[in-house]
Amino acid sequence: MAVELSSILHGGFAHPLSRKWQAERQLTKEMLMYPLFITDCPDEETLVSSLPGQYRRGINKLVPFLTSLVERGLKSVILFGVPLAPTAKDPVGSQSCAPHGPVIQGIQTLKSAFPGLFIACDVCLCEYTSHGHCGVIRPDGRLDNALSVQRIKETAIGYAIAGADCVAPSDMNDGRIRAIKEGLREVGLENKVLLMSYAAKFAGNLYGPFRDAAGSAPSFGDRKCYQLPPSGKGLARRAILRDLNEGADVIMVKPASAYLDVIADAKELARNVPIAAYQVSGEYAMIHAAAKAGVFDLKAMAMETFEGILRAGATIVISYFTEQVLLEGWLDN
């Protein structure tokens, strides 16, 4: 039986180049953002055992490590402070934007060494609070939203003044986008610093290796009352629209692979802003573990996940695979 001409598809992707043409967008080096864990021990370089190949580094180790990556096309990083000093944590995270803290020291070090590198800073208090939650806690154990937002605002503005190109609040307190945008205007940086919102950040089981790296696990309870429930598609849409209305310049979805539908929703709702997806520590670690067990090839699976993230609508991918992509030339063919 003759096949209808319109049913013949194989010829359209028989060649490796024509297969690439089927994609709406191709992964580029400019799309990749690399997460860095910066400690307050200047010469530290410690492997994170649950995050294969990833390290916590002090400021003296940043430039030697990043030089080859920048030479191979690294365009952007996102900084996470990891304070280890005994006095670095207290109930209100007062050291989150201290001038001698790891993030501000990191911003200044990287800007001096790599003037063209785009530096984003995660803005949260969990690494700096003695209880490990993402804000200031009331006596009854609930987040104090107003005080938390004030501290998040102060932290973001501290990073912006230090030279960050982007501030990215991940605390998920209500109203923090508006507060940060107003704060940027108060210091005259509203037209210079990009505001990337973790608008759709879901509570779940994929953050363990990150918390090992950052030392940010909560000392009691969990974060389910301020991070979104995995089933909360409607809540995610509401949060995206809210943060857009409050002035977000980029919308982020986190985690990525289990929430491709939410990335697609973000692309639909935020048509005129870039969409970021954070391929979180648990996603990265699972791919490594399965590849080590012989389930699939590491590079092939990592690239397949990137294709899914881009297909869903993201144009910024925050991933720990960035180092391998650049150093091993995954995009060079």
Buried (B, 14 or more C-beta within 10 A) or exposed (E): EEEEEEEEEEEEEEEEEEEEEEEEEEBEBEBBBBBBBBBBBBEBBBEBEBBBEBBBBBBEBBBEEBEEBBEBBBBBBBBBBBBBEEEBBEEBBBBBBBEEBBBBBBBBBBBEBBEEBBBBBBBBBBBBBEBBBBBBBEEEEEBBBEBBBBBBBBBBBBBBBBBBBBBBBBBBBBBBBBBBBBBBEEEEBBEEBBBBBBBBBBBBEBBBBBBBBBBBBBEEEEBEEBBBEBEBBEEBBBBBBBBBEBBBBBBBBBBBBBBBEBBBBBBEBBEEBBBBBBBBBBBBBBBBEEBEEEEEEBBEBBBBBBBBBBBBBBBBBBBBBBBBBBEEEBBEE
